[in-house]
Amino acid sequence: MKDCNQCGKCCQIYADGGLSATVEEIAWWRDQRPNIAQYVSDGRIWMDPESGEQLSSCPWLRKEPDKDIYSCAIYDDRPEDCRLYPVLISDMVRDQCEMLEKIDLLDLESAQQKLNRSYAD
């Protein structure tokens, strides 16, 4: 398994309602980062501050100019859902995560064990 290459696929796939934030994260954003909190509505994240509708993309995802590399404008304060991705190899396969190598795809169970160990480190 390779290191993340910042392809942005996970951010693009899950940002339109596939992510959540804890009550504690939302409360902290309200107190410390109101610019983030404005995108929270009724406990749901990445909502349009004006219309209240779910955004179709993450408001914090930034594409580097002239590169296929993405960054997160709130990286240090991003939700736990973002911090923990990826958890399951099956999700990575479905999402076409670029961290996966051919050897990982040949033995998904071994790849999952490798991923689990990376979280234990």
N, C-alpha and C positions, 0 to 999 in steps of 0.2 A: 504494500500500500504506500502510495506516495503522500507527501505532505500536500496540504491545500495549496492550490495554485491561484486562488482568488478568482475563479471563473464566474462566480456570482450566481450559479444555477440555483443553489439552495435558497438564496435570498429572493430570487425571482419566482421560484415555485411556491414558497410558503408565505410570502408576504401579504397575499390577498385573502386573509382570514384563516390561514393555516397555522398561525402562531398565537401564543397566548403569553401573558405576563402574570406573575404572582401579584397578590394583593399588596405584598410588601414592596415589590418593584414599582408598582403604580403609585403607591403612597410616597415612596422616595422620590420618584420623578416629580410628583406634585410639589414636594417640598424643595427639592434641589435642582431639578431640571424641568421647569415649566414648558420649555420649548419642546420637550419630548411628551410631556403630559397632555399637551393640546391635541395630540393624535390618539388619545384614549377616550372612549365613550362607553359608558355602562360596562366597564371592565374589559372591553374589547380593544385591541390595539390596531394601530395604523388605519384609523378612521379619519375622514376628511374633517378638519376642524370647522369648516363652514357648513357643509351639507349634512354631516353626521353619517355619510355613506362610507362603506368599506372602500379603501383605496385599492387599486388594482396592482400597485407596486409599493415596495417599501420606500417611505419618504427619506430614508437615511442611506440608501444604496447609491454610491457614486462610481461612475465609470471613469477610469483614468483616461485623460485625453490621448488619442491616437494609440491606445492599447486595449487589449481584451482582458483587462484586469479591473476588478471592482474592489472598492473599499467601503467600510461602514463609517459613517460620520459620527456614530455614537458607540463605537466599538467597545470602549471601556464601560459603558452604561447600557449595553444591549440586553435584551431579555434573556433569561436562562434558557429558553427554547433555542435561541440562536447560539448561545454558548455551548450547549450540549450536542448540537448536530455535528457529526452523524452518530447515531446510536445503533442503528440496525443496518447491516449490509444489504438487506432486502430493500430498504429505503434508498440506499445509495445506488443500487442497481436501477430501481425504478426512476430515480432522479437523474440518471446518467452522470453521476458524480465522477469527476475527473481524477479523484484520488485513487480510484480502483485501477488495478493493473490486471493484465490477462491472467496471471497466476491466481489472483483473488477470485476471479470469475470461474476458474476451473475447480476451486474448492471453497465454496461459500462458507461452510462450517469453520474451516481453518481461518478464513478471512475474518469471520465474526469473532473468533477467539483472539485473533491479533488485535482487532479493534477494541475488544473488552480489556485486553492487557494495557492498551494505550491509555485508557481511562484510569487504570489502577496506578499508573506511574506518577 
